[in-house]
Amino acid sequence: MSQNKYLIPLHKPFWGKDEEKAAVMAMRSGTGVGDLNYSELLSKEISQIVGSKYALPTGSGTASLELAFALFLNKGDEVILPSFTFSSCANAILLAGGKPVFADIDIQTYNINPKDIEKLITKRTKAIMVVHYAGMAADMEEINKIAHTYKLIVIEDAAHALGAKYYGKYLGTLGLIGCYSFHGTKNAASGEGGAFVTNNSKINKIAEIIREKGTNRSSFMRGERGKYSWVRVGRSLILSDILSAIALVQMKKLSQITSLRQKKAEYLLTKLRSLSSKIVLPQVSQGTDPNWHIFAIRVPKSSRSRIVKELKSYGVEASFHFLPLHTSVMGKQLGYKKGSCPITEEVSSTLIRLPIYPQLKNSEIDYMVEVLKKIL
Ligand SMILES: Cc1ncc(COP(=O)(O)O)c(C=O)c1O
């Protein structure tokens, strides 16, 4: 694949010499397989940062989601999730034998709408999957209330949301299980990578086994047993120690990354206010403290493609985002119907992601806004 050709790319990992050094150190100190020293340190660091009892490094955000649903889903169980999300969310449910049930999103936060969740609950509903889009918290108070009433499990897809908060608590720690991603485009990145967090010791114990090919090797690696054995059906979902070493450095920088992104987003928001009659700006709901993983604006449907194309022609790598899962090729094959999530369809066809990353300069933001003004 080619190098990024844009003056202002959509994403840029916040990597430096420390990440390079860490990768080399991990290579020199062992075989790079998972669950060695750096993975253990990473696990402790994540737990400490987000305030979860347990954190398991995984190969990706997708791996964390697959691990979550492999844990408790039975054939035919229904999981309510937004359609405005990544394919991994629906795949994780289907791979565990469950059925994705798509709910619509809220027009302001682009997150799952609690009112829609309640309408979709049946006797087979087992869980609600929340996706904190762009690192902006979903309405967790309402969602947890519904989950409590109907005895449902809440899984948080916090792939976008590491470092973001809801009434002071870290996203990913407000349900039973939280799933983070360290994909190269994410706020804290190790190329590929992720983490599975929970406060439940029983869940953590089983998850540790499933992610290690169904063996109790993790416990063996900690010196708790003399040998390890195959104890249940499992998968291979752990993170290489080399990537753990990079992710560990990123965790140490997380508060810096988050605060730089917040500053950039504030500046961009201020600059874009003059265009607020022409575009919809991101809105921060009460009690939410976003990590600004994504800066999304909305424009009229008829001009979205032209605006993206023209921004790119000026060197600004703007982009659309999720195509609704229920109207995707796979969604149609599975029998989901267009029109069932109208707000999702509206948001998906009008949204534009603008570049945001810690290294973005104010002068580059000025340029981006000037270009947008010209185009609009
Ligand atoms: C909402 C959401 N969930 C899950 C994932 C999967 O994360 P990963 O790429 O680390 O597998 C992504 C990826 O971008 C995502 O956007």
The ligand as an SDF file (V2000), in Angstrom:
LIG
                    3D

 16 16  0  0  0  0  0  0  0  0999 V2000
  -16.6190    0.5310   16.7090 C   0  0  0  0  0  0  0  0  0  0  0  0
  -15.5190   -0.4290   16.4090 C   0  0  0  0  0  0  0  0  0  0  0  0
  -15.4930   -1.6150   17.0440 N   0  0  0  0  0  0  0  0  0  0  0  0
  -14.5190   -2.5180   16.8230 C   0  0  0  0  0  0  0  0  0  0  0  0
  -13.5080   -2.2620   15.9450 C   0  0  0  0  0  0  0  0  0  0  0  0
  -12.4480   -3.3030   15.7010 C   0  0  0  0  0  0  0  0  0  0  0  0
  -11.2060   -2.9430   16.2190 O   0  0  0  0  0  0  0  0  0  0  0  0
   -9.8790   -3.6260   15.6140 P   0  0  0  0  0  0  0  0  0  0  0  0
   -9.5850   -2.9620   14.3280 O   0  0  0  0  0  0  0  0  0  0  0  0
   -8.8440   -3.3430   16.6600 O   0  0  0  0  0  0  0  0  0  0  0  0
  -10.1440   -5.0660   15.4720 O   0  0  0  0  0  0  0  0  0  0  0  0
  -13.4840   -1.0300   15.2510 C   0  0  0  0  0  0  0  0  0  0  0  0
  -12.4040   -0.7390   14.3190 C   0  0  0  0  0  0  0  0  0  0  0  0
  -12.1790    0.3320   13.8730 O   0  0  0  0  0  0  0  0  0  0  0  0
  -14.5190   -0.1000   15.4920 C   0  0  0  0  0  0  0  0  0  0  0  0
  -14.5620    1.0690   14.8410 O   0  0  0  0  0  0  0  0  0  0  0  0
  1  2  1  0
  2  3  1  0
  2 15  2  0
  3  4  2  0
  4  5  1  0
  5  6  1  0
  5 12  2  0
  6  7  1  0
  7  8  1  0
  8  9  2  0
  8 10  1  0
  8 11  1  0
 12 13  1  0
 12 15  1  0
 13 14  2  0
 15 16  1  0
M  END
$$$$
